[in-house]
Amino acid sequence: MKRYGLLLAARDSDYVRKKYGGYFNVFVDVFGSDEGEVWDLFRVVDGEFPEDKELNKYDGFIVSGSPYDAYGDDIWILRLCLLLQTLDFMKKKVLGVCFGHQVLCRALGGHVGKALGGWEVGIKQVTFVDDFLQYCPFMQDFHHIPHHASIIECHQDEIWEPPIDAKVIAYSEKTAVEAFCIDDHILGIQGHPEYTKDILDNLIGRLVDNNSIDMDFAEEARKKMELVEPDRKFWEEMCKNFLKGRKERHPILLC
């Protein structure tokens, strides 16, 4: 029986709590479909962390997104960095999403800051590097790996410099590090493979309400969002392959 932990770095919004029962359910519905798995929730944003003596029981962890800055010095963020360094030393699988992607970078020696291009909100296309498979052995069982894939994004921070031993595996027009990996146990993704369009739409509304973005920017993001769909199935399978170490091997087509 495999065991995974969600390190939740955000508090549940009213919308997600009402429709999905909380972000924990959003993540488990996407990444936890295998029979016999156990998933545990640690609300790290509220100081809930796994005990050091329990870490060996886990096959992997996911670090969620957050409205906080990954370069902040809140006590729980510093404690999270320490935990991520420990998990890296133990070679535990860790998937970082948005804030999780950025805080993984910080914890492992990289640099994070405000996005030079400003807010990135909507469904964005990212491009994979040509030697993607060389750095991502967990993708060897894919039938088809595209050069481009669309993903939901909502961030105003970004990785400025990845950790020295990291390999950048995806980039976009505005963001130089859309995804990175370290060996086969660390994977960071700037976008949100777990998000649905309705979650993003609600988040856009909340960003307007708290004056993080203006109405014109929000409406433009919503308009563009109506025209495209994220490649959720691809990202879901990529993350599952990473976390769960699929063993099958199939021919791969790069396009």
Disulfide bonds with the S-S distance in Angstrom:
none
